[in-house]
Amino acid sequence: MKTTYQLTVLGREIPVRSSAPEKQVRAVESFVNSRLDDIQNSVTTADTHLVSLLALLNLAEEHLKMARNVTIGSTELKTKVEQLLQKIDSATDL
């Protein structure tokens, strides 16, 4: 069941429907506001659209980097498991 939450982002009230628990929704709201504040403090413009776009680009970059790391980690894990299985197979052949 989805619940409607009133979130505040960049001083603007936004109704958001989510099936996630309120604690998780509020954590997302806090995270987004923190990122926007970081960007807003690092640029000289008060243009909220630019601040939003820069934060979105930063988050997209982080997401892609993390997704790439998960893929690499998954490949390394698969290789390690295959090596261990080969060792087990070799040990049982004795």
N, C-alpha and C positions, 0 to 999 in steps of 0.2 A: 504494500500500500504506500502510495506516495503522499508526502506531507509538503505543504508549502511553507517555506521559511523566508523571512525578511532579512536579507543580507545588506550590509552597507559596504560599498566599494567605491573608493574615490569620493566619499561623501554622498553618494547616491544610493537610495534605497532600491533594492532589486528583489522582486519576488522570485524564488527559486523552488521548483518542485523536485523532490528527491526521495528515493526509498531508503537512503542511507540514514543511520541514526543522527540525531541532532549534533551530538558531540563531533562526529566526523565532518558534518557540514560546516560547523563553526571552525573546525581546524582548517578546512580548505579556505574559508573566508579569511581567517587570520594569516594563512600562508600567502594568499594573493595580496592582501593589504601590505604585508611585510615586504614582498617583492616590489610592489608599486612604490612604496615609501623609499626603498633603496634606490630605485631608478630616479624618482623625483628629486632625491637629495643629491644625485650625481649629475644632473643636467641643469642647465640654466633656464630652460623654458618652463612655462606653466601650462603648456598645451597638454591636456589630459589624454588626448588621442595619441600623441607622440609617446608619452610615457607608457600608455597601455601597449602600444605596438612594440616598443623596446623591451618591455617586460615579457611580452608574448614571444618575441624572438629569442630572448635569453632562455626562457623555459623550454622552447622547442629545441634549442641547441643542447641543453642539459638532457632532455628526454632522448634525443637521438644518440648522444654519447652513452647514456646508461643502457639503451637498447643494444647498442653495439657491444658494450662490455658484457652484457648478459649473453649475447650470442657467442662471443669469444670464450667466455667462461663455460658455457654449455659445451662448446666444441672441445675445450681442454678437458672437461670432466668426462666426456664421452671417450676421448683418447685414453685417459688414465684408467677408466673402467675396462676398456678393451685390453690394455696392457696387463691389468690385474687378472682378468679372465684367462689370458694366454698363460700367465704364470701358474694359475691354478690348474689349467689343463695340462701343462708340462709336468707339474708335480704329481698329478694323478696318473700320468702315463708310466711312472716308474714302477 
